Structure formats: structure tokens, C-alpha cells
Amino acid sequence: MAKIVTKALLIQWKDAEGGTSGWVDGETSSKWALDDNSAMCVSMGFLVAETAQYITLAGSIVRGHFGELQKIPRGMIVKKKVIQTWK
């Protein structure tokens, strides 16, 4: 039996970021670590699953098949808004 989707969500979340590609001194690494320049992302999709660790969205659903799956860690979520619900 196909999963029944009942919600469409808009999620704002902070992306993880990579550091430098080479060696840096302690002052430079501390400055980078304390600087909050991570990208703010916005994703919208159909709720596939929620766990204690993740929310999973699908960008498309066709005949019970899910496309463009995205698993977002809850610790990175800044804001979650229900766009549409179905019964």
C-alpha cells in the first residue's frame, strides 16, 4: 500500500559548511569557527516521514512513487511551516 501524504511543508534550515582546504593558524581557525556565515536554505515539499533526527520531504509524488527526496536534520531546522494539509 502506498504511503498517504497529508502535509506540504516549508522548512527554513541552516546548511553545514566546509572550512579551508589547507592548513591555517589558530587565530584564523578560531575566527572561521565563530563566524556564523552558514547558508540559510529554504525547502518546500511533501512530508514523507518524521523521526526524532530528521524530517524527510519529497519534491514530487507520482502514482505512489516519491521523487527528489530530501532528509533534513532536525538540529539544522530554524523554522517549519505547514503550507497545506489533506485528510
C-alpha positions, 0 to 999 in steps of 0.5 A: 500500500502506498504511503498517504501524504497529508502535509506540504511543508516549508522548512527554513534550515541552516546548511553545514559548511566546509572550512579551508582546504589547507592548513591555517593558524589558530587565530584564523581557525578560531575566527572561521569557527565563530563566524556564523556565515552558514547558508540559510536554505529554504525547502518546500515539499511533501512530508514523507516521514518524521523521526526524532533526527530528521524530517524527510520531504519529497519534491514530487509524488507520482502514482505512489512513487516519491521523487527528489527526496530530501532528509533534513536534520532536525538540529539544522531546522530554524523554522517549519511551516505547514503550507497545506494539509489533506485528510 
